[in-house]
Amino acid sequence: MLNVMALRYFVETVRLGSFTAAAQSLGVGQSTVSKMVRTLEDQVGELLIVRNSKPLLLSDVGQVLFKKGGQLLQDLGHLQQEVHHIQALTKGHLRIGLPPMINLLFTSALKEFRERYPTIHLQIIEQPGPAIEQLVASGQLDLGFSIAPIDPDLPLQTNRVISYPIYALGRAEQLPRSQAPIRLQQLVNKPLLFLNDEFGLTRLLRRHLLQEPVQPRIYAQSSQGDWLISMAQAGLGVAVLPQPFCQRLPDELSYRVIEQTTPLQWEVVVLWNGRYLSQAAKAWLECCALVQPEQDWHELLQQISQIGL
């Protein structure tokens, strides 16, 4: 069997055209390179490099060994990388940021990930969306999730992966029952019940409301969607929440989808640095796509597969 180290020294010598250049590239003395090349020649039983020839002259066997050996070394490098990737999926550490508002959307993904990769240390940080954005941008998290719009001044790669319509909820006297959508401008004169300002949904609503000539009446805000529903049920105002949090509404509440020029969408966005994702992070995203096939994960998975993860 060929000495892989000797083969590497030989290929580097031929590639750079001299023993001296190869020694500098490999960080060893020239005598070491010459000795390794001779070791390879002894193994092969043939002269590979014709000494004292300028430019460097290869024997017939040397030419074949340079061509095939270079490819072999490249394949070995790829093999080592694949082994490292496999090891990362058994020994890796993954830090994910999830806002409390959306963590329930990822319960099935968490179950799938844990069943597939039980030895990966998974750390989930729960913070509001803007805090998650900061943590990903600073490198303290491998990836995170937030609600659009995302801070455009942060160095983040963003991909929309989940999208739901937004509903207005209220008693019939506040929000007449109808199948027709409702516009934000029809709500500005009603007492409104919003999530707190650090929530992405509220950022989105305020951005759209800035375009209205009359500013809305915010009756109350909370970090708990259930409490907003309870306030709406008590007749305190009209709550605004995304579809996933309106699945089991009290009978006395009516709900209508909010539309502007197009339907107003509550968009969950995945955040990463745009350059590198660990194999564990990629595996997490693949689990998300597996359990949420109706959502838009394909573009993100295609993108990260093209950066040699």
C-alpha contacts under 8 A as a table, 3 or more apart, distances in Angstrom:
res1	aa1	res2	aa2	distance
2	L	6	A	7.95
2	L	7	L	7.31
2	L	40	L	7.16
2	L	43	Q	6.78
2	L	44	V	7.90
3	N	6	A	5.27
3	N	7	L	6.17
3	N	40	L	6.78
4	V	7	L	4.95
4	V	8	R	6.16
4	V	73	L	7.99
5	M	8	R	5.06
5	M	9	Y	6.39
5	M	36	M	7.77
6	A	9	Y	5.14
6	A	10	F	6.20
6	A	36	M	4.85
6	A	37	V	5.96
6	A	39	T	6.77
6	A	40	L	5.73
7	L	10	F	5.05
7	L	11	V	6.13
7	L	37	V	7.49
7	L	40	L	6.65
7	L	69	G	6.85
8	R	11	V	5.23
8	R	12	E	6.11
8	R	70	G	7.94
8	R	73	L	7.17
9	Y	12	E	5.18
9	Y	13	T	6.12
9	Y	22	A	7.28
9	Y	26	L	7.90
9	Y	33	V	6.12
9	Y	36	M	6.61
9	Y	37	V	6.66
10	F	13	T	5.12
10	F	14	V	6.34
10	F	33	V	7.74
10	F	36	M	7.50
10	F	37	V	5.47
10	F	40	L	7.89
10	F	66	F	7.62
11	V	14	V	5.26
11	V	15	R	5.98
11	V	66	F	5.67
11	V	69	G	7.07
11	V	70	G	6.29
12	E	15	R	4.99
12	E	16	L	6.09
12	E	22	A	5.62
13	T	16	L	5.40
13	T	17	G	5.81
13	T	18	S	5.47
13	T	19	F	5.46
13	T	21	A	7.19
13	T	22	A	4.84
13	T	33	V	7.94
14	V	17	G	4.96
14	V	18	S	6.75
14	V	56	L	7.22
14	V	66	F	7.36
16	L	21	A	6.07
16	L	22	A	6.19
17	G	21	A	7.25
17	G	22	A	7.91
17	G	55	P	7.04
17	G	56	L	5.82
18	S	21	A	5.41
18	S	22	A	6.30
18	S	56	L	6.81
19	F	22	A	5.12
19	F	23	A	6.11
19	F	30	Q	6.05
19	F	33	V	6.49
19	F	34	S	6.89
20	T	23	A	5.16
20	T	24	Q	6.37
20	T	30	Q	5.64
21	A	24	Q	5.15
21	A	25	S	6.20
22	A	25	S	5.04
22	A	26	L	6.03
22	A	30	Q	7.78
22	A	33	V	7.30
23	A	26	L	5.18
23	A	27	G	5.80
23	A	28	V	5.09
23	A	29	G	5.51
23	A	30	Q	5.12
23	A	32	T	7.77
23	A	33	V	6.17
24	Q	27	G	5.13
24	Q	28	V	6.56
24	Q	29	G	7.58
28	V	32	T	6.55
28	V	33	V	7.41
29	G	32	T	5.33
29	G	33	V	6.81
30	Q	33	V	5.21
30	Q	34	S	6.33
31	S	34	S	5.07
31	S	35	K	6.07
32	T	35	K	5.09
32	T	36	M	6.21
33	V	36	M	5.21
33	V	37	V	6.23
34	S	37	V	5.23
34	S	38	R	6.25
35	K	38	R	5.13
35	K	39	T	6.21
36	M	39	T	4.93
36	M	40	L	6.36
37	V	40	L	5.12
37	V	41	E	6.27
38	R	41	E	4.91
38	R	42	D	6.10
39	T	42	D	5.12
39	T	43	Q	6.31
40	L	43	Q	5.02
40	L	44	V	6.20
41	E	44	V	5.09
41	E	45	G	5.68
41	E	46	E	5.51
41	E	47	L	5.69
41	E	48	L	6.17
42	D	45	G	4.94
42	D	46	E	6.94
46	E	61	V	7.21
47	L	50	V	7.12
47	L	59	S	6.66
47	L	61	V	7.72
47	L	62	G	7.37
48	L	58	L	5.78
48	L	59	S	5.23
48	L	60	D	7.70
48	L	61	V	6.20
48	L	62	G	4.18
48	L	63	Q	7.78
49	I	56	L	7.26
49	I	57	L	5.95
49	I	58	L	4.67
49	I	59	S	6.08
49	I	62	G	6.49
50	V	53	S	6.23
50	V	56	L	7.24
50	V	57	L	5.42
50	V	58	L	5.95
50	V	59	S	6.81
51	R	56	L	7.90
51	R	57	L	7.81
53	S	56	L	5.55
53	S	57	L	6.06
54	K	57	L	7.10
58	L	61	V	7.75
58	L	62	G	5.18
58	L	63	Q	5.78
59	S	62	G	4.82
59	S	63	Q	6.20
60	D	63	Q	5.24
60	D	64	V	6.56
61	V	64	V	5.23
61	V	65	L	6.08
62	G	65	L	5.05
62	G	66	F	5.99
63	Q	66	F	5.21
63	Q	67	K	6.30
64	V	67	K	5.27
64	V	68	K	6.02
64	V	69	G	7.90
65	L	68	K	5.28
65	L	69	G	5.18
65	L	70	G	7.90
66	F	69	G	5.14
66	F	70	G	5.85
67	K	70	G	5.55
67	K	71	Q	6.74
68	K	71	Q	5.27
68	K	72	L	6.20
69	G	72	L	4.87
69	G	73	L	6.15
70	G	73	L	5.23
70	G	74	Q	6.30
71	Q	74	Q	5.06
71	Q	75	D	6.17
72	L	75	D	5.05
72	L	76	L	6.17
73	L	76	L	5.01
73	L	77	G	6.24
74	Q	77	G	5.08
74	Q	78	H	6.39
75	D	78	H	5.07
75	D	79	L	6.14
76	L	79	L	4.91
76	L	80	Q	6.17
77	G	80	Q	5.16
77	G	81	Q	6.28
78	H	81	Q	5.03
78	H	82	E	6.21
79	L	82	E	5.12
79	L	83	V	6.21
80	Q	83	V	5.10
80	Q	84	H	6.19
81	Q	84	H	5.02
81	Q	85	H	6.22
82	E	85	H	4.97
82	E	86	I	6.24
83	V	86	I	5.11
83	V	87	Q	6.17
84	H	87	Q	5.03
84	H	88	A	6.11
85	H	88	A	4.97
85	H	89	L	6.55
85	H	279	Q	6.27
86	I	89	L	5.30
86	I	90	T	6.83
87	Q	90	T	5.22
87	Q	91	K	6.03
87	Q	92	G	7.62
88	A	91	K	5.11
88	A	92	G	4.61
88	A	279	Q	6.54
88	A	280	A	6.83
89	L	92	G	5.56
89	L	117	Y	6.76
89	L	119	T	7.99
89	L	120	I	6.50
89	L	279	Q	6.46
89	L	280	A	5.65
90	T	117	Y	6.68
90	T	118	P	7.88
90	T	119	T	5.51
90	T	120	I	5.72
91	K	119	T	6.23
91	K	120	I	5.43
91	K	121	H	7.50
92	G	119	T	7.85
92	G	120	I	5.01
92	G	121	H	6.34
92	G	280	A	6.31
93	H	120	I	5.80
93	H	121	H	4.74
93	H	122	L	6.07
93	H	123	Q	7.77
93	H	280	A	7.23
94	L	120	I	7.28
94	L	121	H	6.22
94	L	122	L	4.95
94	L	123	Q	6.12
94	L	142	D	6.54
94	L	280	A	6.20
94	L	281	A	6.37
95	R	122	L	6.18
95	R	123	Q	4.81
95	R	124	I	5.97
95	R	125	I	7.33
95	R	140	Q	7.98
95	R	141	L	5.16
95	R	142	D	5.34
95	R	143	L	6.94
96	I	122	L	7.76
96	I	123	Q	6.30
96	I	124	I	4.92
96	I	125	I	6.10
96	I	141	L	5.88
96	I	142	D	6.10
96	I	143	L	5.31
96	I	144	G	5.25
97	G	124	I	5.76
97	G	125	I	4.68
97	G	126	E	5.92
97	G	127	Q	7.03
97	G	132	I	5.67
97	G	136	V	7.95
97	G	141	L	6.69
97	G	143	L	6.56
97	G	144	G	4.24
97	G	145	F	6.12
98	L	102	I	6.89
98	L	103	N	5.99
98	L	124	I	6.89
98	L	125	I	6.14
98	L	126	E	5.03
98	L	127	Q	6.46
98	L	128	P	7.76
98	L	129	G	7.55
98	L	132	I	7.13
98	L	144	G	6.09
98	L	145	F	5.46
98	L	146	S	7.14
99	P	102	I	5.77
99	P	103	N	6.37
99	P	126	E	5.29
99	P	127	Q	5.01
99	P	128	P	4.80
99	P	129	G	5.45
99	P	132	I	7.34
99	P	145	F	7.04
99	P	146	S	6.58
100	P	103	N	5.29
100	P	126	E	5.87
100	P	127	Q	6.67
100	P	128	P	6.89
101	M	104	L	7.65
102	I	105	L	5.55
102	I	106	F	7.49
103	N	106	F	5.54
103	N	107	T	7.05
104	L	107	T	5.51
105	L	108	S	7.58
106	F	109	A	5.05
106	F	110	L	6.08
106	F	288	C	7.30
107	T	110	L	5.12
107	T	111	K	6.33
108	S	111	K	5.09
108	S	112	E	6.21
108	S	288	C	7.93
108	S	291	V	6.46
109	A	112	E	5.09
109	A	113	F	6.05
109	A	284	W	7.57
109	A	287	C	5.48
109	A	288	C	4.92
109	A	290	L	7.91
109	A	291	V	6.12
110	L	113	F	5.12
110	L	114	R	6.07
110	L	287	C	7.96
111	K	114	R	5.25
111	K	115	E	6.23
112	E	115	E	5.26
112	E	116	R	6.26
112	E	287	C	6.16
112	E	291	V	7.87
113	F	116	R	5.20
113	F	117	Y	5.81
113	F	118	P	7.62
113	F	283	A	7.62
113	F	284	W	6.28
113	F	287	C	6.00
114	R	117	Y	5.28
114	R	118	P	4.93
115	E	118	P	5.88
117	Y	120	I	5.79
120	I	280	A	7.59
127	Q	131	A	5.98
127	Q	132	I	6.04
128	P	131	A	5.51
128	P	132	I	6.39
128	P	146	S	7.90
128	P	198	E	6.37
128	P	199	F	6.49
129	G	132	I	5.07
129	G	133	E	6.26
129	G	145	F	7.14
129	G	146	S	4.59
129	G	147	I	6.42
129	G	198	E	7.10
129	G	199	F	6.41
129	G	200	G	6.49
130	P	133	E	5.06
130	P	134	Q	6.43
130	P	146	S	7.36
130	P	150	I	7.73
130	P	151	D	7.60
130	P	198	E	6.81
130	P	199	F	7.89
130	P	200	G	7.89
131	A	134	Q	5.14
131	A	135	L	6.26
132	I	135	L	5.08
132	I	136	V	6.20
132	I	144	G	6.23
132	I	145	F	7.07
132	I	146	S	6.95
133	E	136	V	5.35
133	E	137	A	6.15
133	E	144	G	7.18
133	E	145	F	7.82
133	E	146	S	7.09
133	E	150	I	7.65
133	E	151	D	7.63
133	E	154	L	7.74
133	E	156	L	7.99
133	E	271	L	7.14
134	Q	137	A	5.11
134	Q	138	S	6.14
134	Q	154	L	7.52
135	L	138	S	5.22
135	L	139	G	6.30
135	L	140	Q	5.18
135	L	141	L	5.81
136	V	139	G	5.15
136	V	140	Q	5.84
136	V	141	L	4.82
136	V	142	D	6.55
136	V	143	L	6.00
136	V	144	G	6.40
136	V	156	L	7.69
136	V	271	L	6.94
136	V	272	W	6.35
136	V	273	N	7.22
137	A	140	Q	7.70
137	A	154	L	6.37
137	A	155	P	5.89
137	A	156	L	6.03
137	A	272	W	7.54
137	A	273	N	6.69
138	S	141	L	7.82
139	G	142	D	6.80
139	G	273	N	7.91
141	L	144	G	6.89
142	D	272	W	6.82
142	D	277	L	7.05
142	D	278	S	7.77
142	D	281	A	6.94
143	L	270	V	7.17
143	L	271	L	5.59
143	L	272	W	4.89
143	L	273	N	7.87
143	L	281	A	7.21
144	G	270	V	5.78
144	G	271	L	5.06
144	G	272	W	6.79
145	F	268	V	6.73
145	F	269	V	5.52
145	F	270	V	4.52
145	F	271	L	5.77
146	S	150	I	7.42
146	S	200	G	7.14
146	S	268	V	5.83
146	S	269	V	5.35
146	S	270	V	6.63
146	S	271	L	7.44
147	I	150	I	6.93
147	I	199	F	7.59
147	I	200	G	4.69
147	I	201	L	6.73
147	I	266	W	7.14
147	I	267	E	5.65
147	I	268	V	4.76
147	I	269	V	5.78
148	A	200	G	5.93
148	A	201	L	7.52
148	A	204	L	7.06
148	A	266	W	7.34
148	A	267	E	5.61
148	A	268	V	6.52
148	A	269	V	6.43
149	P	200	G	6.59
149	P	203	R	7.15
149	P	204	L	6.32
151	D	154	L	5.98
152	P	155	P	7.98
155	P	273	N	6.95
156	L	271	L	6.29
156	L	272	W	5.83
156	L	273	N	5.16
156	L	274	G	6.61
157	Q	271	L	5.80
157	Q	272	W	5.31
157	Q	273	N	5.54
157	Q	274	G	4.78
158	T	269	V	6.23
158	T	270	V	5.71
158	T	271	L	4.90
158	T	272	W	6.75
159	N	269	V	5.44
159	N	270	V	5.42
159	N	271	L	6.92
159	N	300	L	6.44
160	R	163	S	7.62
160	R	267	E	6.47
160	R	268	V	5.95
160	R	269	V	4.35
160	R	270	V	6.41
160	R	296	D	7.25
161	V	267	E	7.51
161	V	268	V	6.04
161	V	269	V	5.81
161	V	270	V	6.78
161	V	295	Q	6.24
161	V	296	D	4.75
161	V	297	W	5.23
161	V	300	L	7.82
162	I	267	E	5.72
162	I	268	V	4.94
162	I	269	V	7.06
162	I	295	Q	5.43
162	I	296	D	6.19
162	I	297	W	7.92
163	S	265	Q	6.23
163	S	266	W	5.61
163	S	267	E	4.46
163	S	268	V	6.23
163	S	295	Q	7.28
164	Y	242	P	6.46
164	Y	243	Q	5.99
164	Y	244	P	7.50
164	Y	265	Q	5.57
164	Y	266	W	5.16
164	Y	267	E	6.56
165	P	242	P	6.01
165	P	243	Q	5.80
165	P	257	V	6.64
165	P	258	I	7.43
165	P	263	P	6.77
165	P	264	L	6.10
165	P	265	Q	4.73
165	P	266	W	5.94
166	I	240	V	7.02
166	I	241	L	5.76
166	I	242	P	4.22
166	I	243	Q	5.78
166	I	257	V	5.80
166	I	258	I	5.75
166	I	264	L	6.14
166	I	265	Q	5.98
166	I	266	W	6.17
167	Y	240	V	5.71
167	Y	241	L	5.50
167	Y	242	P	5.81
167	Y	243	Q	6.35
167	Y	246	C	7.90
167	Y	255	Y	6.20
167	Y	256	R	5.43
167	Y	257	V	4.41
167	Y	258	I	5.59
168	A	238	V	6.33
168	A	239	A	5.73
168	A	240	V	4.65
168	A	241	L	6.70
168	A	255	Y	5.50
168	A	256	R	5.40
168	A	257	V	6.33
168	A	258	I	6.52
169	L	175	L	7.17
169	L	229	I	7.49
169	L	232	A	6.79
169	L	238	V	5.41
169	L	239	A	5.04
169	L	240	V	6.24
169	L	241	L	7.73
169	L	253	L	6.40
169	L	254	S	5.79
169	L	255	Y	4.50
169	L	256	R	6.83
170	G	173	E	7.92
170	G	174	Q	5.77
170	G	175	L	5.30
170	G	232	A	5.18
170	G	233	Q	6.66
170	G	235	G	7.12
170	G	237	G	6.52
170	G	238	V	4.73
170	G	239	A	6.46
170	G	253	L	5.20
170	G	254	S	5.56
170	G	255	Y	6.56
171	R	174	Q	5.36
171	R	175	L	5.82
171	R	176	P	7.54
171	R	232	A	6.72
171	R	233	Q	6.35
171	R	235	G	6.11
171	R	238	V	7.83
171	R	252	E	6.08
171	R	253	L	4.72
171	R	254	S	5.91
172	A	175	L	4.88
172	A	176	P	4.58
172	A	177	R	6.07
172	A	252	E	7.51
172	A	253	L	6.82
172	A	254	S	6.23
173	E	176	P	6.17
174	Q	190	K	7.47
174	Q	235	G	7.49
174	Q	237	G	6.78
174	Q	238	V	6.74
175	L	238	V	7.28
175	L	254	S	6.66
175	L	255	Y	7.53
176	P	254	S	7.16
177	R	254	S	5.57
177	R	255	Y	7.15
177	R	256	R	7.80
178	S	181	P	7.91
178	S	256	R	7.03
179	Q	256	R	6.78
180	A	256	R	6.98
180	A	257	V	7.80
181	P	256	R	5.65
181	P	257	V	5.01
181	P	258	I	5.65
181	P	259	E	6.10
182	I	186	Q	6.76
182	I	256	R	6.36
182	I	257	V	6.29
182	I	258	I	4.98
182	I	259	E	6.01
183	R	186	Q	5.42
183	R	187	L	7.09
183	R	258	I	5.55
183	R	259	E	5.26
183	R	260	Q	5.69
184	L	187	L	5.15
184	L	188	V	6.53
184	L	209	L	7.26
184	L	258	I	6.82
184	L	259	E	7.41
184	L	260	Q	7.09
185	Q	188	V	5.47
185	Q	209	L	7.88
185	Q	212	E	6.64
186	Q	189	N	7.24
187	L	190	K	5.37
187	L	192	L	7.67
187	L	216	P	7.58
188	V	191	P	7.78
188	V	192	L	7.77
188	V	214	V	6.86
188	V	215	Q	6.47
188	V	216	P	4.25
188	V	217	R	6.49
189	N	216	P	6.16
189	N	217	R	6.49
190	K	216	P	7.48
190	K	217	R	6.51
190	K	237	G	6.83
190	K	238	V	7.03
191	P	216	P	7.75
191	P	217	R	5.24
191	P	218	I	5.89
191	P	219	Y	5.13
191	P	236	L	7.21
191	P	237	G	4.72
191	P	238	V	6.25
192	L	216	P	7.40
192	L	217	R	5.99
192	L	218	I	4.76
192	L	219	Y	5.33
192	L	220	A	6.98
192	L	237	G	5.38
192	L	238	V	4.93
192	L	239	A	5.95
192	L	240	V	7.59
193	L	218	I	6.17
193	L	219	Y	5.84
193	L	220	A	5.14
193	L	221	Q	5.76
193	L	228	L	6.22
193	L	231	M	7.82
193	L	232	A	7.62
193	L	237	G	6.16
193	L	238	V	5.69
193	L	239	A	4.40
193	L	240	V	6.48
194	F	202	T	6.62
194	F	218	I	7.08
194	F	220	A	6.53
194	F	221	Q	4.79
194	F	222	S	6.73
194	F	228	L	7.31
194	F	239	A	6.22
194	F	240	V	6.07
194	F	241	L	7.93
195	L	199	F	6.45
195	L	201	L	7.50
195	L	202	T	6.12
195	L	221	Q	5.08
195	L	222	S	4.90
195	L	223	S	5.47
195	L	224	Q	7.14
195	L	225	G	7.08
195	L	228	L	7.73
196	N	199	F	5.88
196	N	202	T	6.83
196	N	221	Q	5.24
196	N	222	S	5.21
196	N	223	S	5.49
197	D	200	G	7.78
197	D	202	T	5.64
197	D	203	R	6.55
198	E	202	T	7.34
198	E	203	R	7.39
199	F	202	T	5.49
199	F	203	R	6.54
200	G	203	R	4.99
200	G	204	L	6.16
201	L	204	L	5.06
201	L	205	L	6.21
201	L	241	L	7.91
201	L	266	W	6.66
202	T	205	L	5.00
202	T	206	R	6.02
203	R	206	R	5.27
203	R	207	R	6.19
204	L	207	R	5.21
204	L	208	H	6.52
205	L	208	H	5.25
205	L	209	L	6.05
206	R	209	L	4.90
206	R	210	L	6.13
207	R	210	L	5.45
207	R	211	Q	7.49
208	H	211	Q	5.73
208	H	212	E	7.54
209	L	212	E	5.25
209	L	215	Q	6.92
209	L	216	P	7.45
210	L	213	P	7.79
210	L	215	Q	7.33
212	E	215	Q	6.62
218	I	221	Q	7.43
219	Y	236	L	7.74
219	Y	237	G	7.07
221	Q	228	L	7.69
222	S	225	G	7.30
222	S	227	W	7.22
222	S	228	L	6.85
224	Q	227	W	5.43
224	Q	228	L	6.67
225	G	228	L	5.12
225	G	229	I	6.40
225	G	241	L	7.26
225	G	245	F	7.12
226	D	229	I	5.11
226	D	230	S	6.22
227	W	230	S	4.83
227	W	231	M	6.11
228	L	231	M	5.04
228	L	232	A	6.20
228	L	239	A	5.93
229	I	232	A	5.04
229	I	233	Q	6.09
229	I	239	A	6.47
229	I	249	L	7.85
230	S	233	Q	4.94
230	S	234	A	6.25
231	M	234	A	5.02
231	M	235	G	6.52
231	M	236	L	5.51
231	M	237	G	7.01
231	M	239	A	7.87
232	A	235	G	5.11
232	A	236	L	5.49
232	A	237	G	5.29
232	A	238	V	5.69
232	A	239	A	5.92
232	A	253	L	7.58
233	Q	236	L	7.55
233	Q	250	P	7.35
233	Q	252	E	6.97
233	Q	253	L	6.27
241	L	245	F	6.62
241	L	246	C	7.22
242	P	245	F	5.95
242	P	246	C	7.00
242	P	266	W	6.14
243	Q	246	C	5.20
243	Q	247	Q	7.00
244	P	247	Q	6.11
245	F	248	R	7.95
246	C	249	L	5.85
249	L	253	L	6.72
250	P	253	L	5.70
251	D	254	S	7.69
257	V	263	P	7.80
258	I	263	P	6.41
258	I	264	L	5.95
259	E	262	T	5.68
259	E	263	P	4.09
259	E	264	L	5.09
260	Q	263	P	5.87
260	Q	264	L	6.19
272	W	277	L	7.67
273	N	276	Y	6.77
275	R	307	I	7.63
276	Y	307	I	7.58
276	Y	309	L	7.12
277	L	280	A	7.98
277	L	281	A	5.88
277	L	282	K	6.41
277	L	304	I	7.67
277	L	309	L	6.69
278	S	281	A	5.14
278	S	282	K	6.32
278	S	309	L	6.97
279	Q	282	K	5.02
279	Q	283	A	6.05
279	Q	309	L	6.64
280	A	283	A	4.99
280	A	284	W	6.29
281	A	284	W	5.09
281	A	285	L	6.48
282	K	285	L	5.18
282	K	286	E	6.25
282	K	301	L	7.97
282	K	304	I	7.80
282	K	309	L	7.97
283	A	286	E	5.03
283	A	287	C	6.26
284	W	287	C	5.15
284	W	288	C	6.35
285	L	288	C	4.97
285	L	289	A	6.26
285	L	301	L	7.48
286	E	289	A	5.09
286	E	290	L	6.14
286	E	301	L	7.28
287	C	290	L	4.99
287	C	291	V	6.39
288	C	291	V	5.51
288	C	292	Q	6.01
288	C	297	W	7.94
289	A	292	Q	5.11
289	A	293	P	5.66
289	A	295	Q	7.50
289	A	297	W	5.52
289	A	298	H	7.58
290	L	293	P	5.84
292	Q	295	Q	5.71
293	P	296	D	7.64
293	P	297	W	7.77
296	D	299	E	7.04
297	W	300	L	5.56
297	W	301	L	6.34
298	H	301	L	5.28
298	H	302	Q	6.12
299	E	302	Q	5.16
299	E	303	Q	6.12
300	L	303	Q	5.02
300	L	304	I	6.29
301	L	304	I	5.40
301	L	305	S	6.13
302	Q	305	S	5.23
302	Q	306	Q	6.58
303	Q	306	Q	5.44
303	Q	307	I	7.21
304	I	307	I	5.55
304	I	308	G	7.50
304	I	309	L	6.79
305	S	308	G	6.03
305	S	309	L	6.14
306	Q	309	L	7.60
